[in-house]
Amino acid sequence: KERSALQIARRNIGILGVQTSCSLIAGDAAHPPPAPKPCDLIFCDPPYRKALPEKIIPALLAAGWFAPYAVLVLETALGETVRLPPQLILMQQRDYGVATVRFFVHRPPLKK
């Protein structure tokens, strides 16, 4: 929701020339709107040490933002514990200074 962050994101989208394949939605990630279509890549960098991933990620899943086998890149504080739904499988974790970046893959439910 922060105006300066949205301006930077818009500028980066322009620099990369990906305007036709990107959308910015200003709002509360813990209460997202329904996804217009599922995403293959989701980057989540919420404020550190506020247990926000445990609120944001399940809300995004419920709103249909994750495509099958989508990749979630989650940045948290170094040493911050994260408990996510079981359909997100941790593939890799890397520490950078005061941050930890985790890479998850979304395992879709098995069809019966």
SEKOL-758766 format. One line per 4 residues: number of its first residue (from 1); their letters; for each residue y, x negated, z negated of N, C-alpha, C. Coordinates in Angstrom, 3 decimals. Each point is the difference from the previous one (the first is absolute). Example, Ala and Ser with C-alpha at 12.3 -4.5 7.8 and 13.67 -1.06 7.14 Angstrom:
2
1) as) -5.690/-13.190/-7.800/1.190/0.890/0.000/1.200/-0.900/0.000 ~ 1.050/0.350/0.720/1.190/-0.820/-0.060/1.090/0.770/-0.730
end
This chain:
112
1) kers) -1.205/-0.811/0.000/1.205/0.811/0.000/1.265/-0.851/0.000 ~ -0.120/-1.273/-0.319/1.190/-0.843/-0.116/0.625/-0.236/1.371 ~ 1.279/0.300/0.092/0.717/-0.067/1.263/-0.054/-1.391/0.643 ~ 0.204/-1.048/-0.803/0.003/-1.358/0.563/-1.383/-0.379/0.535
5) alqi) -1.061/0.428/-0.676/-1.360/-0.286/0.479/-0.266/0.710/1.327 ~ 0.479/1.226/0.129/-0.169/0.737/1.257/0.776/-0.669/1.137 ~ 1.198/-0.505/-0.298/0.785/-0.692/1.023/-0.710/-1.263/0.476 ~ -0.574/-0.739/-0.924/-0.740/-1.218/0.359/-1.223/0.362/0.837
9) arrn) -0.711/1.044/-0.402/-1.178/0.430/0.762/0.397/0.418/1.411 ~ 1.077/0.754/0.132/0.469/0.404/1.335/0.360/-1.225/0.854 ~ 0.675/-0.950/-0.613/0.370/-1.215/0.728/-1.240/-0.767/0.446 ~ -0.984/-0.127/-0.887/-1.228/-0.714/0.351/-0.767/0.710/1.107
13) igil) -0.038/1.314/-0.044/-0.656/0.772/1.061/0.678/-0.281/1.338 ~ 1.337/-0.055/-0.015/0.744/-0.297/1.223/-0.266/-1.409/0.495 ~ -0.005/-0.960/-0.903/-0.255/-1.391/0.381/-1.379/-0.145/0.634 ~ -0.969/0.696/-0.568/-1.369/-0.072/0.522/-0.193/0.834/1.267
17) gvqt) 0.935/0.898/0.287/-0.107/0.842/1.186/-1.107/1.034/-0.082 ~ -0.248/0.521/-1.203/-1.096/0.952/-0.186/0.515/1.392/-0.399 ~ 1.199/0.345/0.468/0.604/1.280/-0.368/-0.874/1.201/0.357 ~ -0.708/-0.083/1.134/-0.800/1.146/0.434/-1.297/0.157/-0.781
21) scsl) -0.397/-1.035/-0.743/-1.251/0.103/-0.754/0.213/-0.020/-1.512 ~ 1.252/0.120/-0.444/0.301/-0.014/-1.440/0.812/1.227/-0.385 ~ -0.220/0.441/-1.215/0.816/1.057/-0.590/0.321/-0.394/-1.424 ~ 1.224/0.248/-0.408/0.395/-0.214/-1.384/0.202/1.355/-0.654
25) iagd) -0.560/0.151/-1.184/0.151/1.238/-0.748/0.569/-0.367/-1.365 ~ 1.215/0.443/-0.268/0.615/-0.248/-1.305/-0.490/1.074/-0.961 ~ -0.564/-0.429/-1.106/-0.479/0.971/-0.969/-0.787/-0.666/-1.094 ~ -0.634/0.805/-0.794/-0.797/-0.452/-1.137/-1.440/-0.179/0.452
29) aahp) -0.472/-1.242/0.009/-1.356/-0.294/0.485/-1.074/0.626/-0.885 ~ 0.316/0.318/-1.239/-0.978/0.646/-0.876/-0.120/1.497/0.301 ~ 0.907/0.519/0.824/-0.034/1.404/0.430/0.285/0.061/1.498 ~ -0.904/-0.587/0.807/0.278/-0.089/1.437/-0.200/1.340/0.705
33) ppap) 0.689/0.162/1.129/-0.266/1.180/0.827/-1.351/-0.182/0.689 ~ -0.546/1.054/0.566/-1.231/-0.164/0.785/0.243/-0.981/1.146 ~ -0.998/-0.806/0.280/0.130/-0.992/1.066/0.056/0.688/1.356 ~ 0.942/-0.402/0.862/0.006/0.543/1.355/-1.243/-0.429/0.765
37) kpcd) -0.494/-1.204/-0.312/-1.287/-0.474/0.488/-0.429/-1.143/-0.924 ~ -1.309/-0.218/-0.150/-0.468/-1.077/-0.885/0.423/-1.370/0.515 ~ 0.205/-0.913/-0.922/0.449/-1.361/0.324/-1.159/-0.989/-0.087 ~ 0.048/-1.007/0.844/-1.005/-1.061/-0.019/0.379/-1.138/-0.942
41) lifc) 1.294/-0.141/-0.287/0.484/-1.066/-0.871/1.048/0.581/-0.943 ~ -0.204/-0.220/-1.284/0.931/0.484/-1.023/0.373/-1.184/-0.881 ~ 1.304/-0.223/-0.142/0.492/-1.062/-0.859/0.686/0.652/-1.183 ~ -0.390/-0.395/-1.203/0.544/0.592/-1.215/0.467/-1.122/-0.928
45) dppy) 1.294/0.002/-0.306/0.602/-1.013/-0.867/0.894/0.706/-1.019 ~ -0.609/0.745/-0.939/0.815/0.722/-0.986/0.550/-0.945/-1.065 ~ 1.003/0.459/-0.756/0.491/-0.822/-1.118/-1.167/-0.411/-0.907 ~ 0.058/-1.234/-0.457/-1.091/-0.578/-0.786/-0.117/0.625/-1.394
49) rkal) -1.241/-0.007/-0.495/-0.364/0.331/-1.379/0.438/1.395/-0.449 ~ -0.085/0.959/0.899/0.327/1.384/-0.345/-1.155/0.947/0.311 ~ -1.186/-0.572/0.271/-1.200/0.783/0.335/0.225/0.933/1.186 ~ 0.878/-0.374/0.904/0.292/0.861/1.146/-1.111/0.049/1.042
53) peki) -0.745/-1.093/0.261/-1.078/0.128/0.988/-1.006/1.100/-0.358 ~ -0.264/0.194/-1.292/-0.952/1.021/-0.432/0.514/1.417/0.261 ~ 1.306/0.152/0.212/0.582/1.303/0.339/0.184/0.135/1.513 ~ 0.505/-1.074/0.613/0.363/0.053/1.415/-1.226/0.084/0.910
57) ipal) -0.974/-0.873/-0.206/-1.132/-0.082/0.929/-0.823/1.292/0.019 ~ -0.383/0.577/-1.151/-0.714/1.279/0.066/0.819/1.106/0.666 ~ 1.324/-0.010/-0.202/0.848/1.010/0.641/0.005/-0.171/1.516 ~ 0.064/-1.249/0.471/-0.048/-0.249/1.442/-1.356/0.397/0.589
61) laag) -1.070/-0.295/-0.733/-1.336/0.416/0.459/-0.077/1.516/0.122 ~ 0.457/0.707/-1.025/-0.067/1.466/-0.012/0.854/0.617/1.102 ~ 1.093/-0.664/0.372/0.895/0.526/1.033/-0.426/-0.406/1.407 ~ -1.136/-0.708/0.127/-0.537/-0.320/1.318/0.609/-1.207/0.684
65) wfap) 0.596/-0.920/-0.750/0.655/-1.158/0.606/-0.977/-1.098/0.415 ~ -1.219/-0.008/-0.533/-0.969/-1.058/0.306/-0.951/0.428/1.104 ~ -0.012/-0.740/1.095/-1.011/0.190/1.040/-1.311/-0.624/-0.498 ~ -1.145/0.415/0.560/-1.245/-0.685/-0.351/0.120/-1.493/0.308
69) yavl) -0.417/-0.803/-0.940/0.026/-1.462/0.107/1.416/-0.575/0.068 ~ 0.984/0.757/-0.459/1.363/-0.517/-0.075/0.042/-1.169/-0.976 ~ 0.938/-0.878/0.231/0.217/-1.138/-0.887/1.210/0.302/-0.883 ~ -0.180/-0.204/-1.291/1.078/0.119/-0.974/0.345/-1.399/-0.489
73) vlet) 1.268/-0.367/0.115/0.499/-1.258/-0.552/0.845/0.390/-1.202 ~ -0.433/-0.423/-1.170/0.656/0.389/-1.242/0.525/-1.235/-0.717 ~ 1.307/-0.024/-0.238/0.607/-1.100/-0.752/0.302/0.473/-1.418 ~ -0.417/-0.806/-0.970/0.269/0.281/-1.407/0.425/-1.300/-0.681
77) alge) 0.361/0.113/-1.262/0.309/-1.190/-0.784/-1.278/-0.801/-0.211 ~ 0.130/-1.294/-0.106/-1.132/-0.869/-0.309/-0.633/0.467/-1.305 ~ -1.298/0.228/0.014/-0.717/0.425/-1.199/0.056/1.489/-0.286 ~ 0.725/0.772/0.803/0.082/1.448/-0.204/-1.331/0.646/0.373
81) tvrl) -0.533/0.797/-0.900/-1.260/0.708/0.238/0.270/1.241/0.840 ~ -0.889/0.246/0.965/0.144/1.157/0.880/-1.338/0.723/0.066 ~ 0.020/1.292/-0.252/-1.201/0.835/0.115/0.249/1.039/1.090 ~ -0.729/-0.152/1.104/0.181/0.896/1.139/-1.268/0.803/0.240
85) ppql) 0.110/1.086/0.775/-1.173/0.817/0.299/-1.110/-0.818/0.659 ~ -1.252/0.408/-0.217/-1.142/-0.787/0.481/-0.114/-0.104/1.514 ~ 0.666/0.860/0.759/-0.089/-0.116/1.461/0.850/-1.149/0.545 ~ 0.737/-0.679/-0.875/0.744/-1.198/0.397/-0.749/-1.223/-0.502
89) ilmq) -0.480/-0.801/0.936/-0.835/-1.158/-0.308/0.855/-1.265/0.090 ~ 0.045/-0.763/-1.094/0.756/-1.246/-0.012/-0.712/-1.016/0.883 ~ 0.728/-0.519/0.985/-0.569/-0.975/0.928/0.463/-1.421/-0.316 ~ 1.237/-0.119/-0.448/0.540/-1.333/-0.257/1.189/0.124/-0.937
93) qrdy) 0.219/-1.054/-0.779/1.136/-0.050/-0.912/0.587/-1.399/0.048 ~ 1.333/-0.073/0.074/0.687/-1.286/0.056/1.180/0.023/-0.964 ~ 0.203/-1.108/-0.685/1.122/-0.135/-0.914/1.066/-0.869/0.643 ~ 1.254/0.466/-0.108/1.156/-0.723/0.532/1.086/0.010/-1.076
97) gvat) 0.178/-1.099/-0.691/1.042/-0.069/-1.028/-0.222/1.050/-1.070 ~ 0.934/0.950/-0.109/-0.092/1.044/-1.030/-0.670/1.267/0.516 ~ -0.527/-0.047/1.228/-0.575/1.202/0.621/-1.468/-0.190/0.349 ~ -0.708/1.124/0.018/-1.360/0.068/0.518/0.009/0.972/1.172
101) vrff) -0.597/-0.398/1.105/-0.137/0.873/1.162/-1.481/0.284/0.171 ~ -0.338/1.280/0.003/-1.389/0.437/0.153/-0.140/0.737/1.330 ~ -1.139/-0.214/0.639/-0.316/0.642/1.274/-1.210/0.898/-0.220 ~ 0.173/1.280/0.264/-1.063/0.985/-0.161/-0.323/0.606/1.359
105) vhrp) -1.213/0.517/0.133/-0.350/0.808/1.165/-0.403/1.374/-0.510 ~ 0.407/1.014/0.733/-0.298/1.389/-0.365/-1.360/0.380/0.581 ~ -0.939/0.238/-0.878/-1.337/0.430/0.429/0.030/1.524/0.055 ~ -0.170/0.589/1.194/0.018/1.460/0.087/-1.237/0.585/-0.683
109) plkk) 0.115/1.266/-0.421/-1.158/0.641/-0.622/-1.171/0.084/0.972 ~ -1.200/-0.096/-0.519/-1.191/0.135/0.840/-0.159/1.445/0.417 ~ -0.340/0.193/1.266/-0.205/1.371/0.497/-1.395/0.452/-0.371 ~ -0.116/1.249/-0.371/-1.299/0.548/-0.402/-0.650/0.725/1.152
end
